[in-house]
Amino acid sequence: MGQFILRRAGVMLLTALCLTFVVFFLTNLFPNLEKLAKTQGNARMTDAEVVSWLDRNGYGGPMIVRYGEWLGVAPGWTREDPETGRITGRCIDQGMDPAEAPRFCGLLQGDLGYSTVSDAEVSEIIGGRLQLTLILMAWAFGVMVPAALIIGVLAGMREGSRTDRSLSTLAIASTATPEYVSGVIFIVLLASSTAGLSPILAEWGWIDSRTLFLGSARSAMEEGVTFWNFTLPVMTIALYGMGYIARMTRASMAEVMTAQYIRTARLKGQSFRNIVLKHALRNALIAPFTVIMLQFPWLLTGVVIVETLFNYNGFGWTLVQAASNNDIELLLACSIVAVFVVLVTQLISDIGYVFLNPRIRLA
């Protein structure tokens, strides 16, 4: 197992380097840098002035060198103003003595730079936004996975039955409905003060008219998570992801129920309940385990639509804003977080699959 983890870690490191370089290359193409220069400087800059601004701010060097500086394996650039004699550089913060500045300041040193839009440290922005998205992910995951497993197991226990057909239709419908469709439907039904079910529920006294669904999760960032501000986004995310896991669980359960050892257990007179719980359930959850682990990267970056729709300023919303505003440092930080989550969850999935499947352990 130790050698397996080391091999996987080596592959993960190589993959992370390749992916981050691709993202760094795409975000540092000259059209993006030209747009950044004109945004930070003057929109009427000439081409020569753009090149001069890029050189002064460390964007004029070779791509591979700047990638090494961003990683923290190459010394940060420095430049002395010929007119004022002031020394500036990547690792020299405002008001810092250049002699006391570190030589390396990149990803490996935990320095993600500054946002060119808000002029704040990228690490602080990412930390706060990521925490908000993790809260949303936890609630959505807690609703989505148990519901999907229950639907999949119930459908797969008796393949071809009416229950199987009904639950399978529900799972397919949920997967086929994008978040921006289900989210809008939920808003119309439960967030409108003049239409949908909200006025009826308020009239019946089931909900307080002053605390109707607002169709917004923004208050959760300031007032904390409540039933009123988190139900709609959680339902939107869980509904879309639930169908895929349920279908995979149903297919795995149906296959297990036709296995030879299940038939043997039936011939021995064991009850159907014991057969499902003691023999079929564990083996049926091997295949869905990988699918469940892969939901973490989707929940991290796939909540862009939901966070935008419900005005929740989490990680996905920040990613969209960074791309829209050409905030290169923030966009690079978002990409490295996404790459890290994908690779780590894939490693956990591989290790968990080995423990769940004895045939792989014995191979």
C-alpha positions in Angstrom: 0.0 0.0 0.0 2.9 2.4 0.8 4.4 1.9 -2.7 1.0 2.4 -4.3 0.5 5.7 -2.4 4.0 6.9 -3.4 3.5 6.0 -7.0 0.1 7.8 -7.0 1.7 10.8 -5.3 4.4 11.0 -8.0 1.8 10.9 -10.7 -0.3 13.5 -8.9 2.7 15.8 -8.6 3.5 15.5 -12.3 -0.1 16.0 -13.3 -0.4 19.1 -11.0 2.7 20.6 -12.7 1.4 20.0 -16.2 -2.1 21.4 -15.4 -0.9 24.4 -13.5 1.6 25.3 -16.3 -1.3 25.0 -18.9 -3.4 27.4 -16.8 -0.5 29.7 -16.2 0.3 29.8 -19.9 -3.3 30.5 -20.9 -3.8 33.2 -18.3 -0.5 34.9 -19.2 -1.1 35.2 -22.9 -0.3 38.6 -24.3 -3.9 39.7 -24.9 -4.7 39.0 -21.2 -1.6 40.9 -20.1 -2.4 43.8 -22.4 -5.9 44.0 -21.0 -4.4 43.9 -17.5 -1.9 46.7 -18.3 -4.6 48.9 -19.7 -6.9 48.2 -16.8 -4.2 49.0 -14.2 -2.7 51.8 -16.2 -4.4 53.7 -18.9 -7.0 52.4 -21.4 -5.4 54.5 -24.1 -1.9 53.0 -23.7 0.1 52.6 -26.8 1.8 49.2 -27.6 5.1 50.5 -26.4 3.6 51.8 -23.2 2.0 48.4 -22.6 5.3 46.6 -23.0 7.0 49.1 -20.7 4.3 48.6 -18.0 4.6 44.8 -18.3 8.4 45.0 -17.9 8.1 47.2 -14.9 5.7 44.8 -13.2 7.4 41.6 -13.9 5.3 40.3 -16.8 7.9 40.8 -19.5 10.2 37.9 -18.8 10.2 34.5 -20.4 7.1 32.4 -19.6 9.0 29.5 -18.1 10.9 31.9 -15.8 7.8 33.6 -14.6 6.2 30.2 -14.0 9.1 29.2 -11.8 8.7 32.5 -9.9 5.1 31.8 -9.4 5.8 28.3 -8.1 8.6 29.6 -5.8 11.4 27.6 -7.3 13.0 30.6 -9.1 14.1 33.9 -7.4 11.6 36.6 -7.7 12.3 39.4 -10.1 13.7 42.8 -9.0 14.0 46.1 -10.8 15.5 49.5 -9.9 13.9 52.6 -11.2 16.6 54.5 -13.1 15.1 57.9 -12.2 14.2 57.5 -8.5 16.5 54.6 -7.6 13.6 52.8 -6.0 13.9 49.0 -6.0 10.7 47.0 -6.6 10.2 43.3 -7.0 7.9 40.3 -6.7 8.9 39.5 -3.2 9.2 43.2 -2.0 5.9 44.3 -0.4 5.0 47.9 -0.1 7.0 49.6 2.7 9.5 46.7 3.0 13.2 47.1 3.0 14.5 45.4 -0.2 17.4 44.0 1.8 15.0 42.1 4.1 12.9 40.7 1.3 13.0 37.0 0.7 14.5 35.7 -2.6 11.7 33.2 -3.2 8.0 34.0 -2.8 5.6 31.7 -4.7 3.2 28.8 -4.3 5.7 26.7 -2.3 6.2 29.5 0.2 2.4 30.1 0.6 2.5 33.4 -1.2 -0.2 33.6 -3.9 0.3 37.3 -4.6 -2.2 40.1 -4.6 -5.5 40.5 -6.4 -5.2 43.2 -9.1 -8.9 44.1 -8.6 -9.3 44.4 -4.9 -5.6 44.8 -4.0 -5.9 42.2 -1.2 -3.9 39.1 -0.6 -5.2 36.2 -2.7 -4.7 33.7 0.1 -7.2 35.7 2.3 -9.7 36.0 -0.5 -9.5 32.3 -1.4 -9.6 31.2 2.3 -12.8 33.1 3.0 -14.6 32.2 -0.2 -13.5 28.5 0.0 -14.9 28.3 3.6 -18.3 29.5 2.3 -18.4 27.0 -0.5 -17.3 24.2 1.8 -20.3 24.9 4.0 -22.6 24.7 1.0 -20.9 21.5 -0.2 -21.3 19.9 3.2 -25.0 20.5 3.3 -25.5 19.5 -0.3 -23.4 16.4 0.1 -25.3 15.4 3.3 -28.6 15.5 1.4 -27.5 14.2 -1.9 -25.5 11.1 -1.1 -27.9 9.4 1.4 -30.9 10.1 -0.8 -29.1 8.8 -3.9 -27.9 5.6 -2.1 -31.4 4.9 -0.8 -33.0 5.4 -4.2 -30.4 3.3 -5.9 -30.5 0.4 -3.5 -34.3 0.3 -3.4 -34.4 0.4 -7.2 -31.7 -2.3 -7.7 -33.1 -4.7 -5.1 -35.9 -5.8 -7.4 -34.9 -5.0 -10.9 -37.7 -4.5 -13.3 -40.4 -3.9 -10.6 -42.7 -0.9 -10.5 -40.6 0.6 -7.7 -37.5 0.2 -9.9 -39.1 1.9 -12.9 -40.5 4.7 -10.8 -37.3 5.5 -9.0 -35.2 5.1 -12.1 -37.4 7.6 -13.9 -37.0 10.1 -11.0 -33.2 9.6 -11.1 -33.0 10.2 -14.9 -35.2 13.3 -14.6 -33.1 14.8 -11.9 -29.9 14.2 -13.8 -31.3 15.6 -17.0 -32.4 18.8 -15.4 -29.6 21.4 -15.2 -29.1 23.5 -12.1 -30.1 26.7 -13.8 -33.4 25.1 -14.7 -34.3 23.5 -11.4 -33.0 26.6 -9.5 -35.2 29.0 -11.5 -38.2 26.6 -10.9 -37.5 26.6 -7.2 -37.3 30.4 -7.1 -40.5 30.8 -9.0 -42.4 28.3 -6.7 -40.9 29.2 -3.4 -39.2 32.6 -3.6 -41.8 34.8 -5.3 -44.0 36.9 -3.0 -46.7 37.1 -5.6 -46.6 33.8 -7.3 -45.9 30.1 -6.6 -46.5 28.4 -3.3 -45.0 31.1 -1.0 -48.2 33.2 -0.6 -50.3 30.0 -0.1 -48.0 28.6 2.6 -47.8 32.0 4.3 -51.6 32.3 4.3 -52.0 28.8 5.8 -49.5 29.8 8.5 -46.9 27.2 7.5 -44.3 29.8 7.0 -44.0 33.4 8.3 -44.7 35.9 5.6 -41.7 38.0 6.9 -39.3 35.0 6.4 -40.4 33.8 3.0 -37.8 32.1 0.8 -35.9 35.0 -0.6 -34.3 33.1 -3.4 -30.9 34.3 -2.0 -28.3 32.7 0.2 -26.4 36.0 0.7 -27.8 36.3 4.3 -26.1 33.0 5.1 -22.7 34.7 4.8 -23.6 37.3 7.5 -26.3 35.8 9.7 -25.4 32.1 9.4 -27.0 29.1 7.7 -30.7 28.8 8.3 -33.5 26.7 6.8 -34.8 29.8 4.9 -31.6 30.9 3.2 -30.0 27.5 2.4 -32.8 25.2 1.4 -33.1 26.3 -2.2 -29.4 26.2 -3.2 -28.9 22.9 -1.4 -32.0 21.4 -3.1 -30.8 22.6 -6.5 -27.3 21.1 -6.1 -28.5 17.8 -4.5 -31.2 17.2 -7.1 -28.8 17.4 -10.0 -26.1 15.2 -8.5 -28.4 12.7 -6.9 -29.6 11.1 -10.1 -26.2 10.0 -11.3 -25.2 8.4 -8.1 -28.6 6.7 -7.8 -28.3 5.3 -11.3 -24.8 3.9 -10.6 -25.9 2.4 -7.3 -29.0 0.9 -8.9 -26.9 -0.8 -11.7 -24.4 -2.1 -9.2 -27.1 -3.4 -6.8 -28.9 -5.1 -9.7 -25.7 -6.8 -10.8 -24.9 -8.0 -7.2 -28.4 -9.4 -6.7 -27.9 -11.8 -9.6 -24.5 -13.1 -8.3 -24.1 -16.7 -7.4 -23.5 -16.2 -3.7 -26.8 -14.3 -3.5 -28.6 -17.3 -5.0 -26.8 -19.6 -2.6 -28.0 -17.4 0.3 -31.5 -17.6 -0.9 -31.4 -21.4 -1.3 -30.2 -21.6 2.3 -33.4 -19.9 3.4 -32.0 -16.5 4.5 -34.5 -13.7 4.6 -34.4 -11.1 1.8 -33.6 -8.4 4.4 -30.5 -10.3 5.6 -29.4 -11.0 2.1 -29.5 -7.3 1.1 -27.9 -5.9 4.3 -25.3 -8.6 5.0 -24.3 -9.8 1.5 -25.3 -7.5 -1.3 -25.1 -3.9 0.1 -21.3 -3.7 0.7 -20.4 -5.1 -2.7 -23.0 -2.9 -4.3 -21.4 0.2 -2.9 -17.9 -0.4 -4.3 -18.7 1.1 -7.7 -20.7 4.1 -6.4 -17.9 5.0 -4.0 -15.7 6.2 -6.8 -18.6 8.2 -8.3 -19.3 9.7 -4.8 -15.7 10.8 -4.4 -15.7 12.5 -7.8 -18.6 14.7 -6.7 -16.2 16.7 -4.5 -14.4 18.4 -7.5 -17.8 18.9 -9.2 -19.3 20.5 -6.0 -16.3 22.8 -5.7 -16.2 24.2 -9.3 -19.7 23.1 -10.4 -21.5 25.4 -8.0 -20.7 28.4 -10.1 -24.3 28.6 -11.5 -25.9 27.9 -8.1 -23.8 30.5 -6.3 -24.4 33.1 -9.0 -28.1 32.3 -9.1 -28.7 32.5 -5.4 -26.2 35.4 -4.8 -23.8 33.3 -2.7 -20.3 34.7 -2.9 -18.4 31.4 -2.5 -15.5 29.8 -4.4 -17.4 29.4 -7.7 -18.6 32.9 -7.7 -15.0 34.1 -7.0 -13.8 32.0 -9.9 -16.2 33.7 -12.3 -15.4 37.1 -11.0 -11.7 36.5 -11.4 -12.1 35.3 -15.0 -14.5 38.2 -15.8 -12.1 40.9 -14.3 -8.9 39.3 -15.7 -7.6 39.0 -12.2 -4.7 36.8 -13.1 -3.3 36.0 -9.6 -6.7 35.2 -8.2 -7.6 33.1 -11.2 -4.3 31.1 -10.8 -5.0 30.5 -7.1 -8.5 29.3 -7.9 -7.1 26.9 -10.5 -4.5 25.4 -8.1 -7.2 24.8 -5.5 -9.4 23.0 -8.0 -6.4 20.9 -9.3 -5.5 20.0 -5.7 -9.0 18.9 -4.8 -9.4 16.8 -8.0 -6.1 15.0 -7.4 -6.6 14.4 -3.7 -10.1 13.1 -4.1 -8.9 10.8 -6.9 -6.2 9.4 -4.6 -8.7 8.9 -1.8 -11.0 7.2 -4.2 -8.3 4.8 -5.4 -7.3 3.9 -1.8 -10.9 3.4 -0.7 -11.5 1.2 -3.7 -8.6 -1.0 -2.8 -9.9 -1.4 0.8 -13.5 -2.1 -0.4 -12.6 -4.6 -3.0 -10.6 -7.6 -1.5 -9.8 -8.9 -5.0 -7.6 -5.9 -5.6 -5.9 -6.2 -2.3 -5.0 -9.9 -3.0 -3.8 -9.2 -6.6 
